[in-house]
């Protein structure tokens, strides 16, 4: 059974979202400095690297991270081949492969963001591939477990209303952004992704894995909306 770690490493070379600082580890005690132990303080945005957005990220009164079901990011997954999207935007046409997708399946998009290696670049790429609002609406109707994207944001910064985020989060679909899908082929997998258990947070870093060899397994856990 093969396992892929699709998590970006958190460090000072990780590109931050515009207006935010990159992750930083600050020593508070060091063995080499004569301290009895080594300890460091981690400073980072909750939207750094591979992370999940909960409804409260953009929706007033929306569910916070700790209200999501424990299996919101764990279960059957489909990696969709959306490479070569015209104009750098994944539209409804890319969803044809999901016609028979069972509700409760995580939908993860492999785009030219991965081909270009954008997730590993130290600077933010404003020209990254995005998801169209129409595709977001079509996805919400499929009732996926979550939607995953291979860059820091599923949409660009040109529309301050963030329609893609709002459409999916309003449908109770968490957004798993910042996936690193290099070497992952389109197809069916099992997703195992666990965010930090933060009280009242709108997002959190995630360690995300894909596992193959589970095809045909029955998942008893049903898809659930955030409360």
Backbone torsions as a table, in degrees:
resi	resn	phi	psi	omega
1	UNK	NA	123.2	-177.9
2	UNK	-89.9	145.1	178.1
3	UNK	-128.8	132.1	176.7
4	UNK	-114.1	129.1	172.2
5	UNK	-87.2	111.4	-175.8
6	UNK	-106.5	32.8	-178.3
7	UNK	-105.2	133.4	173.9
8	UNK	-73.7	138.3	176.4
9	UNK	-70.7	134.2	179.0
10	UNK	-85.5	125.5	179.7
11	UNK	-171.0	175.8	-176.3
12	UNK	-66.2	-18.2	179.8
13	UNK	-88.9	0.0	179.9
14	UNK	-78.2	128.8	-179.8
15	UNK	-64.2	127.5	176.3
16	UNK	-87.3	161.0	171.4
17	UNK	-65.6	146.2	-177.9
18	UNK	-51.4	131.3	179.4
19	UNK	91.5	-4.9	-179.2
20	UNK	-116.9	157.2	-179.3
21	UNK	-89.5	150.2	176.2
22	UNK	-69.3	162.7	177.5
23	UNK	-59.2	148.4	179.9
24	UNK	-142.2	136.4	173.2
25	UNK	-106.4	118.1	-178.2
26	UNK	-112.7	120.9	-180.0
27	UNK	-68.9	134.6	172.5
28	UNK	-108.8	-16.6	174.6
29	UNK	-159.3	142.6	-177.6
30	UNK	-138.0	132.6	175.9
31	UNK	-58.0	-41.6	-177.0
32	UNK	-70.3	-13.5	176.8
33	UNK	-95.7	5.5	178.9
34	UNK	94.8	1.3	178.1
35	UNK	-75.1	156.8	-177.5
36	UNK	-73.2	-10.8	179.7
37	UNK	-158.1	168.8	173.5
38	UNK	-106.6	133.8	177.9
39	UNK	-146.6	141.9	-179.8
40	UNK	-132.5	152.7	176.2
41	UNK	-103.2	129.5	178.5
42	UNK	-97.6	127.1	175.4
43	UNK	-120.0	122.4	179.9
44	UNK	-160.9	156.9	171.0
45	UNK	-71.6	146.8	175.9
46	UNK	-68.2	-10.7	179.7
47	UNK	-107.3	22.3	179.4
48	UNK	-85.6	142.6	174.7
49	UNK	56.9	-144.0	179.5
50	UNK	-77.0	117.4	-173.4
51	UNK	-149.1	165.8	176.8
52	UNK	-116.6	137.3	172.9
53	UNK	-99.8	129.0	174.1
54	UNK	-95.9	165.0	-178.8
55	UNK	-54.0	-33.5	-177.9
56	UNK	-67.1	-8.3	177.2
57	UNK	-60.6	-38.1	-176.4
58	UNK	-133.3	-10.5	-175.4
59	UNK	-107.9	118.9	176.8
60	UNK	-56.7	127.3	-178.8
61	UNK	78.3	4.3	-179.9
62	UNK	-69.0	159.4	-178.7
63	UNK	-64.2	137.1	176.0
64	UNK	-85.5	172.5	-174.2
65	UNK	-54.7	-41.7	-175.7
66	UNK	-73.8	-3.5	175.6
67	UNK	-93.3	-9.7	179.8
68	UNK	-71.2	147.3	176.1
69	UNK	-59.9	146.5	-176.9
70	UNK	-61.7	-24.8	179.8
71	UNK	-102.7	19.8	-177.8
72	UNK	-59.4	-28.1	-178.2
73	UNK	-119.3	21.3	-179.5
74	UNK	-130.4	127.5	179.0
75	UNK	148.5	-165.8	-178.3
76	UNK	-62.9	144.4	-176.9
77	UNK	-140.7	150.5	174.5
78	UNK	-123.7	123.2	173.8
79	UNK	-91.9	116.3	-174.7
80	UNK	-96.7	130.5	178.1
81	UNK	-80.7	103.6	179.2
82	UNK	-117.4	24.3	177.7
83	UNK	-69.3	147.1	-179.7
84	UNK	77.6	21.9	-179.5
85	UNK	-60.9	127.7	-179.1
86	UNK	-59.6	132.1	177.9
87	UNK	67.5	14.0	179.3
88	UNK	69.9	24.4	179.3
89	UNK	-133.2	123.5	177.8
90	UNK	-81.6	118.2	-175.8
91	UNK	-111.3	-172.5	-174.9
92	UNK	-58.0	-31.6	-178.6
93	UNK	-57.7	-29.9	-178.8
94	UNK	-71.9	-10.3	-175.9
95	UNK	-93.1	1.2	-177.7
96	UNK	-59.4	-33.1	-179.4
97	UNK	-68.7	-9.1	-176.8
98	UNK	-101.7	14.7	-174.5
99	UNK	-57.1	-35.7	-177.7
100	UNK	-107.4	23.2	-176.1
101	UNK	-71.3	124.3	177.5
102	UNK	-68.5	141.7	173.3
103	UNK	-55.6	144.7	-179.1
104	UNK	93.9	5.2	177.0
105	UNK	-94.1	131.4	174.3
106	UNK	-71.7	136.6	179.4
107	UNK	-112.9	114.9	-176.7
108	UNK	-115.5	131.8	-174.4
109	UNK	-103.0	125.6	172.7
110	UNK	-97.9	111.6	-174.7
111	UNK	-123.5	-175.3	176.2
112	UNK	-68.2	-9.5	171.6
113	UNK	-59.8	-40.8	177.6
114	UNK	-70.9	-44.1	-179.9
115	UNK	-56.1	-40.6	-178.0
116	UNK	-83.9	-5.9	179.2
117	UNK	67.3	31.5	-173.1
118	UNK	-64.1	-34.2	-177.2
119	UNK	-62.6	-24.2	-178.5
120	UNK	-96.8	-0.8	179.9
121	UNK	-79.4	145.6	-177.5
122	UNK	-79.5	-6.8	178.2
123	UNK	-119.5	149.1	-179.2
124	UNK	-70.2	135.8	-179.1
125	UNK	-101.9	103.4	-178.7
126	UNK	-67.4	-18.4	-178.2
127	UNK	-96.2	26.9	179.9
128	UNK	-70.0	157.2	178.4
129	UNK	-69.0	140.0	-177.8
130	UNK	-124.9	170.0	175.8
131	UNK	-100.7	137.2	-179.5
132	UNK	-76.8	151.8	175.9
133	UNK	-58.5	-35.8	178.8
134	UNK	-65.0	-40.8	177.8
135	UNK	-66.1	-36.7	177.7
136	UNK	-61.5	-42.9	178.9
137	UNK	-64.2	-40.9	178.8
138	UNK	-66.3	-37.8	178.0
139	UNK	-64.9	-44.4	-179.4
140	UNK	-56.8	-35.9	-179.9
141	UNK	-67.7	-21.7	179.8
142	UNK	-81.0	-9.9	180.0
143	UNK	55.6	56.8	178.5
144	UNK	-74.8	159.4	175.8
145	UNK	-63.5	-44.1	175.5
146	UNK	-162.8	168.3	174.8
147	UNK	-119.2	128.1	-178.6
148	UNK	-110.0	145.0	-176.9
149	UNK	-134.3	144.3	-175.4
150	UNK	-93.5	40.0	168.9
151	UNK	-159.1	174.6	-173.2
152	UNK	-62.0	-27.2	178.0
153	UNK	-140.5	145.5	179.9
154	UNK	-79.7	-11.3	178.7
155	UNK	-140.1	168.4	-178.0
156	UNK	-82.7	-175.5	-176.5
157	UNK	-103.5	9.4	-175.7
158	UNK	-79.2	-19.5	179.2
159	UNK	-117.7	106.4	-175.9
160	UNK	-67.9	-6.8	177.7
161	UNK	-85.9	-11.3	178.1
162	UNK	49.4	62.9	-174.3
163	UNK	-63.6	-34.5	-178.9
164	UNK	-66.6	-48.9	176.8
165	UNK	-56.0	-49.1	-175.2
166	UNK	-62.6	-41.0	-179.5
167	UNK	-62.4	-48.0	-176.9
168	UNK	-72.6	-44.3	-178.8
169	UNK	-66.2	-35.4	177.7
170	UNK	-66.0	-25.6	177.3
171	UNK	-86.6	4.6	-180.0
172	UNK	78.1	24.2	-178.2
173	UNK	-104.8	108.2	177.4
174	UNK	-64.6	151.3	178.6
175	UNK	-107.5	122.7	178.9
176	UNK	-104.6	99.8	-173.3
177	UNK	-107.6	159.1	178.8
178	UNK	78.9	28.2	176.9
179	UNK	-72.0	147.1	176.3
180	UNK	-112.2	100.2	-171.5
181	UNK	-104.9	18.1	177.1
182	UNK	-61.1	129.9	179.4
183	UNK	83.4	1.7	178.5
184	UNK	-100.0	122.6	-179.7
185	UNK	-84.0	148.6	173.9
186	UNK	-57.2	146.2	-180.0
187	UNK	149.9	-165.2	-176.5
188	UNK	-101.4	139.1	-177.1
189	UNK	-143.3	179.8	164.9
190	UNK	-110.4	128.5	177.7
191	UNK	-96.7	133.2	173.4
192	UNK	-129.3	106.6	-177.5
193	UNK	-138.8	123.6	-176.4
194	UNK	-125.3	117.5	176.6
195	UNK	-81.9	161.8	171.0
196	UNK	-60.0	142.5	-177.7
197	UNK	-87.8	83.2	-175.9
198	UNK	-101.2	132.4	-179.1
199	UNK	-77.1	125.1	173.8
200	UNK	73.6	9.0	-176.4
201	UNK	-82.7	154.3	178.4
202	UNK	-94.5	-7.7	-178.6
203	UNK	-164.2	169.7	176.6
204	UNK	-164.7	148.8	171.1
205	UNK	-60.8	150.8	-175.2
206	UNK	-133.0	142.6	165.9
207	UNK	-100.6	116.6	-172.4
208	UNK	-117.8	133.0	178.5
209	UNK	-128.7	148.4	170.2
210	UNK	-117.8	137.8	-178.7
211	UNK	-127.7	133.0	177.7
212	UNK	-100.3	176.9	177.4
213	UNK	84.4	9.5	-179.5
214	UNK	-107.3	8.4	-176.7
215	UNK	-58.5	136.5	-179.9
216	UNK	90.5	-10.3	178.9
217	UNK	-71.1	140.8	176.8
218	UNK	-88.3	126.4	176.9
219	UNK	-99.5	113.6	-177.7
220	UNK	-74.2	-23.9	-177.3
221	UNK	-72.8	120.6	-178.5
222	UNK	-84.0	156.8	174.7
223	UNK	-66.4	135.3	-179.8
224	UNK	-132.3	138.7	173.6
225	UNK	-73.7	155.0	172.1
226	UNK	-65.4	142.6	-179.7
227	UNK	-60.7	NA	NA
